[in-house]
Amino acid sequence: MLKPFKIKKPDWTNKRPQFRIKLHRPNLELNNLASELHIPDNKSFRRELARKSIHLSSLWIPALIYFAHPGVSVMLFAILFLCDALLEYGNFKKWRWARRTFGFLFFKTLRNKERVRTRFQVSGSMYVLAAAIICTLLFSKPVAAIALTVMLISDTCAALFGKAFGTRKLYKSKSLEGTVAFFLSALLINMLYEPVFHFTYAGVIACIAATLAEMFEDKIEIDDNLSIPLFVGIILSLLS
């Protein structure tokens, strides 16, 4: 005899199968690119990159110096300088609005020693604005623009190349690779300004002086955001 055919009821209690999408591993060449180039993938390098991106965003300063009237430039720089000073002092005094604003703008880019301060100290941005005011008042438009451009770009090149490729120490934390990057980028900047300011031996001497000012900042005891443009501006003005 034929056995009765039973239809099994579906078991709705079983969980639905889970589908997992396995992502392919990235290409080993791309994955190891940073290590092959000896670029450190760490927080210090990323923080330095963030710091210097703010540095480069200030390239509007030499552009304004060259294209705007000196009075307009000085007035704007002075207003920004006073606002920055009030903000930093308010952050030091722990005023709520100042701490929130300062933290939102700058906290991720501060070094560890800059985050913990027992006394009020101005940041690099105030030195940049002070340098912009002084250079606008003392030097011609092309010289002031060159001086600020060298400070903004060459200092960035020195820091990033030093962090990424620096293996040979010259002086304390300064590396040969970062110092060479500073000097070569400063030379290139002076050459690129050729249409508005003739490149001579004075430009080479100014680049050497700026490189030394960046390297021996602790000996000069002047922030390099101020000393570099002053050295470049004075030498170009006297020898050109």
ZAMARGU-4260 file (C-alpha; in steps of 0.2 Angstrom, whole numbers, plus 5000, padded with zeros to 4 digits):
<rodrens>
0) 5000/5000/5000 | 5005/5017/4997 | 5010/5027/5012 | 5000/5043/5015 | 5009/5059/5009
5) 5011/5072/5023 | 5014/5090/5019 | 5026/5098/5031 | 5021/5114/5038 | 5034/5128/5036
10) 5043/5132/5052 | 5042/5150/5054 | 5052/5150/5070 | 5068/5148/5061 | 5078/5164/5060
15) 5081/5171/5043 | 5098/5167/5036 | 5111/5181/5039 | 5120/5186/5024 | 5137/5194/5027
20) 5146/5203/5013 | 5164/5200/5014 | 5174/5215/5008 | 5190/5212/4998 | 5206/5217/5006
25) 5213/5233/4998 | 5227/5231/4986 | 5243/5227/4995 | 5253/5240/4985 | 5241/5254/4991
30) 5240/5247/5009 | 5259/5248/5010 | 5262/5264/5001 | 5264/5274/5017 | 5276/5262/5024
35) 5286/5261/5007 | 5287/5280/5007 | 5292/5280/5026 | 5277/5291/5030 | 5271/5288/5048
40) 5253/5284/5050 | 5251/5291/5067 | 5242/5305/5076 | 5257/5317/5077 | 5258/5317/5058
45) 5240/5320/5056 | 5239/5334/5069 | 5254/5342/5060 | 5245/5341/5044 | 5230/5349/5051
50) 5241/5363/5059 | 5249/5366/5042 | 5233/5366/5032 | 5228/5381/5043 | 5245/5389/5039
55) 5242/5387/5021 | 5224/5393/5022 | 5232/5410/5027 | 5240/5413/5010 | 5226/5426/5007
60) 5237/5437/5018 | 5251/5440/5005 | 5238/5441/4992 | 5229/5455/5001 | 5245/5464/5005
65) 5250/5464/4986 | 5233/5469/4979 | 5225/5480/4992 | 5229/5497/4999 | 5241/5496/5013
70) 5229/5505/5025 | 5215/5493/5021 | 5227/5478/5024 | 5234/5485/5041 | 5216/5489/5047
75) 5210/5472/5043 | 5225/5463/5051 | 5224/5474/5066 | 5205/5470/5069 | 5209/5451/5067
80) 5224/5453/5079 | 5213/5461/5092 | 5199/5448/5090 | 5212/5434/5091 | 5220/5441/5106
85) 5203/5443/5115 | 5198/5425/5110 | 5214/5417/5117 | 5214/5427/5133 | 5196/5422/5135
90) 5201/5404/5133 | 5215/5406/5145 | 5202/5414/5158 | 5190/5400/5154 | 5176/5411/5148
95) 5163/5399/5141 | 5160/5407/5124 | 5179/5409/5121 | 5183/5391/5126 | 5170/5384/5115
100) 5175/5395/5100 | 5193/5392/5103 | 5191/5373/5105 | 5180/5372/5089 | 5193/5382/5079
105) 5210/5376/5086 | 5210/5362/5099 | 5213/5348/5086 | 5228/5357/5080 | 5237/5361/5096
110) 5252/5353/5103 | 5251/5344/5120 | 5262/5358/5128 | 5250/5371/5120 | 5235/5363/5128
115) 5241/5364/5146 | 5247/5381/5150 | 5250/5389/5167 | 5252/5406/5161 | 5245/5416/5146
120) 5254/5413/5130 | 5249/5419/5112 | 5248/5406/5098 | 5256/5406/5081 | 5241/5414/5073
125) 5244/5430/5083 | 5262/5430/5077 | 5257/5428/5059 | 5245/5443/5060 | 5259/5453/5069
130) 5271/5449/5055 | 5258/5454/5042 | 5256/5471/5050 | 5274/5474/5052 | 5279/5469/5035
135) 5265/5479/5027 | 5271/5495/5036 | 5290/5492/5034 | 5292/5484/5016 | 5286/5487/4999
140) 5272/5476/4993 | 5282/5463/4983 | 5294/5461/4997 | 5281/5460/5010 | 5271/5447/5000
145) 5287/5437/4997 | 5291/5437/5015 | 5274/5431/5021 | 5273/5418/5007 | 5290/5410/5012
150) 5285/5409/5030 | 5268/5401/5026 | 5274/5389/5013 | 5292/5385/5017 | 5288/5382/5036
155) 5274/5370/5030 | 5286/5361/5019 | 5299/5359/5033 | 5287/5352/5045 | 5278/5340/5034
160) 5294/5334/5025 | 5303/5333/5042 | 5289/5322/5050 | 5287/5311/5035 | 5305/5308/5029
165) 5316/5316/5042 | 5329/5303/5048 | 5345/5314/5050 | 5345/5326/5064 | 5353/5343/5062
170) 5348/5352/5078 | 5337/5346/5091 | 5320/5341/5083 | 5326/5349/5066 | 5330/5336/5052
175) 5341/5338/5037 | 5326/5333/5026 | 5315/5346/5033 | 5328/5360/5032 | 5332/5356/5014
180) 5313/5356/5010 | 5312/5374/5018 | 5327/5381/5009 | 5322/5374/4992 | 5304/5379/4993
185) 5309/5397/4999 | 5321/5398/4983 | 5307/5392/4972 | 5295/5405/4980 | 5307/5419/4976
190) 5310/5413/4958 | 5291/5413/4956 | 5289/5431/4961 | 5301/5436/4947 | 5288/5445/4937
195) 5285/5458/4951 | 5302/5457/4960 | 5319/5453/4952 | 5327/5437/4959 | 5346/5440/4963
200) 5359/5435/4976 | 5349/5444/4989 | 5335/5431/4987 | 5347/5417/4990 | 5354/5426/5006
205) 5336/5429/5012 | 5332/5411/5010 | 5348/5406/5020 | 5343/5418/5034 | 5325/5412/5034
210) 5331/5394/5035 | 5343/5398/5050 | 5329/5407/5058 | 5318/5392/5057 | 5331/5380/5063
215) 5337/5390/5078 | 5321/5397/5083 | 5325/5393/5102 | 5341/5403/5101 | 5334/5418/5093
220) 5319/5417/5105 | 5307/5424/5092 | 5293/5414/5085 | 5297/5409/5068 | 5281/5415/5061
225) 5288/5432/5065 | 5306/5430/5063 | 5306/5422/5046 | 5296/5436/5037 | 5306/5449/5046
230) 5323/5441/5040 | 5317/5439/5022 | 5310/5457/5021 | 5325/5466/5029 | 5338/5457/5018
235) 5328/5459/5002 | 5325/5477/5006 | 5343/5481/5010 | 5352/5471/4996 | 5340/5472/4981
</rodrens>
